[in-house]
Amino acid sequence: MGCDAGAARAGGPDLAAGLEATPDAIVEFLAEIVVRPADHAASAAFKAMAHRVGAPAGAAQARALASRDDIWSRLGELRMPALILSGDEDPIAPPACGQQLAQAMHHARFELMRDCGHLPALEQPARAAALFRTFLSEPSRHPHCAG
């Protein structure tokens, strides 16, 4: 899918309509994309979350994603520290996108998670939590965020 915010508008599947018409089939389809196929626990967790959220909210989210503004040019305005986690097997936002995001933000740190897809906190919660804990507990490692 790449890093282009408009990619969802450029002729891809209409996930919102799919979620409204055939929610179970779309959730199965998405589960095969967002988590690594071999990670059955993460797949089951994703499906359970999607069903709890429900088709109407999922469709609204899909519409919001498809119509979002491209904000890449404004990321440099952010002044807070950020931790960017990227799965090395993410087909939706490959690691190069995470690296671009971190570079566009002046105060971001990029971490590549091995053997991980699109949802690092779901697929590798202990590793993701450790990275967040380290990031949050070491403010001296954050770039200076003043003005």
C-alpha positions in Angstrom: 0.0 0.0 0.0 2.9 2.3 0.6 3.2 5.7 2.3 0.7 7.7 0.2 -2.2 8.9 2.2 -4.3 8.9 -0.9 -3.7 5.3 -1.7 -6.9 4.1 -0.1 -8.8 6.4 -2.6 -6.9 5.3 -5.7 -9.1 2.4 -6.8 -8.6 0.0 -3.9 -11.4 -2.1 -2.5 -14.2 -0.2 -0.8 -13.8 -1.6 2.7 -16.6 0.5 4.1 -19.1 -1.0 1.7 -17.7 -4.5 2.3 -18.0 -4.1 6.0 -21.6 -3.1 5.7 -22.5 -5.9 3.2 -20.4 -8.8 4.3 -18.7 -7.9 7.6 -17.5 -11.4 8.5 -15.8 -11.9 5.1 -14.1 -8.5 5.3 -12.8 -9.2 8.8 -11.4 -12.5 7.6 -9.8 -10.7 4.6 -8.3 -8.0 6.8 -7.0 -10.5 9.4 -5.0 -12.2 6.6 -3.3 -8.8 5.8 -2.8 -7.0 9.1 -1.2 -9.9 11.0 1.3 -12.5 10.0 -0.5 -15.6 8.7 1.4 -17.9 11.2 0.3 -15.8 14.2 -3.0 -17.5 15.0 -3.3 -15.8 18.4 -2.9 -12.3 16.9 -5.3 -13.1 14.1 -7.9 -14.3 16.6 -7.4 -11.2 18.8 -7.8 -8.9 15.7 -11.0 -10.7 14.7 -12.4 -10.4 18.2 -11.6 -6.7 18.3 -13.1 -6.1 14.9 -16.3 -7.9 15.9 -16.5 -5.9 19.2 -16.1 -2.7 17.3 -18.8 -3.8 14.9 -19.4 -3.2 11.2 -20.9 0.3 11.4 -17.9 1.7 13.3 -15.5 -0.2 11.1 -17.1 1.2 8.0 -16.9 4.7 9.5 -13.3 4.2 10.2 -12.6 2.9 6.6 -14.4 6.0 5.2 -12.3 8.3 7.5 -9.1 6.7 6.4 -10.0 6.9 2.7 -10.8 10.6 3.0 -8.0 11.8 5.3 -5.9 14.7 4.4 -2.2 14.2 3.4 -0.4 15.7 6.4 3.2 14.5 5.6 4.3 18.1 4.8 3.2 19.2 8.3 4.8 16.5 10.4 7.9 18.6 11.0 5.7 21.0 13.0 5.2 18.4 15.8 7.4 19.2 18.8 6.7 16.2 21.0 8.8 13.0 21.1 7.3 10.0 19.2 8.1 6.3 19.0 7.5 4.8 15.7 7.2 1.0 15.7 7.3 -0.8 12.4 6.9 -4.5 11.7 9.4 -5.9 9.2 6.6 -7.9 7.5 4.0 -5.1 7.4 2.4 -5.1 3.9 0.2 -2.1 4.7 2.8 0.3 6.0 6.2 -1.2 5.2 9.3 -0.3 7.4 10.3 2.4 4.8 7.1 4.2 5.7 7.9 4.1 9.4 11.4 5.4 8.6 10.0 8.2 6.5 7.5 9.1 9.2 10.3 9.3 11.8 12.5 11.4 9.5 9.6 13.8 8.8 9.1 14.3 12.6 12.1 16.0 14.2 11.7 14.3 17.6 10.9 10.7 16.6 12.6 7.4 17.2 12.2 4.5 14.8 12.2 0.9 16.0 12.0 -2.1 13.6 10.3 -5.1 15.0 11.4 -8.4 13.5 8.9 -11.2 12.6 6.0 -8.7 12.9 3.3 -7.4 10.7 1.1 -4.3 10.9 0.0 -4.5 14.5 3.2 -4.7 16.7 1.4 -4.1 20.0 -1.0 -7.0 19.2 1.5 -9.4 17.6 4.3 -8.8 20.1 2.8 -7.1 23.1 5.7 -7.8 25.5 8.3 -6.5 23.0 6.2 -3.4 22.1 5.6 -2.7 25.8 9.3 -2.9 26.6 10.1 -0.5 23.8 7.4 1.9 25.0 8.6 1.6 28.6 12.2 2.3 27.6 11.1 5.2 25.5 9.0 6.8 28.2 11.5 6.2 31.1 14.5 7.7 29.3 13.5 11.3 28.6 17.2 12.2 28.2 17.2 10.1 25.0 14.4 12.2 23.5 15.5 15.0 21.3 15.0 18.4 22.8 11.4 19.3 22.1 11.3 23.0 22.8 10.3 25.3 20.0 
